[in-house]
Amino acid sequence: MKVFYSGKGIHGSSIELVNKLADADVYIVEGGDGTMLRAVSHICLNKLWHIAILGSNTGHVGFLSNDLNIKLLNSVLNKSNIDDLPIEERNLLIVENNGQYHYALNEVVLQPQAPGHLFEVGVSLHNLEINGKMFILEYKGDGVIISTASGSTAYNLSAGGPIVLPELNTLTITPICPFSLATRPLIIPGRTTICIDTGAPAYLTVDGVATEAHNLIHVRMSQHKVRLVKFSSFVDAVHEKLGWNRSIK
């Protein structure tokens, strides 16, 4: 198995360390979810869709990575080839902003450049006509989050959005501090193309990387997926990291 890893301590008879990411089967990443997102961005920018990312969590929560130390990593890698690893394929968003394209594993966030002012966003949902009518939504508040199922436990969760199982092919639109209590998160099919229109100066943040937003932004599911090596299930991670099913004391 060909492994790309910039740290120390990985060794073994069945492991071949390579100097170029493009030559690897597995990309080992140490850090938290932010580090994992940067690794995903690297994979997407270089179109290395075949490479699996194995995260070793040294951060705080770590929904995208695994709680493994170097000893356990060596044990796993020496007993496995790439086909034996538990690989999950996760959906990616592709975002068009002023002719530039960006990929997101977790979420896309639109927020005003001037904080403290009411921010109005128009959202139209294409390929989702019901009874011949297209969904057209208006959000007023501090901004809006569009997340994948993988990103449902990130900013979406903090903003009051739902937890979504990562194998579901869905998008979630979650308002940030909405002006109206009737404005609630909305889960939509993955086939939907989302068109966001705002006249006010805004920032577009894609997996934590901010840029100036154009007046018209398109968000849809990419045909490509990212491959993550996961040794525990999403349900186990939710129970452990969010404290579900623990007794109240």
Protein Blocks (a to p, Z undefined) as FASTA:
>chain_A
ZZddfbehiacjkbccdfbfklpmbdcdeddfklmmmmmmmmmmnopakbccddddfbfn
ommbccddfklmmmmmmmpcfklpccdddddddddeehiacddfkbccdddfbghiacdd
ddddehiagehiacddddedjbdcdddfklmmmmmmmnopacddfkbccdddddehifbl
klccddddfkbccddddfbdcdddeehiacdddfbdcddddfbdcddddfbdfklmmmmm
nopaiacZZ
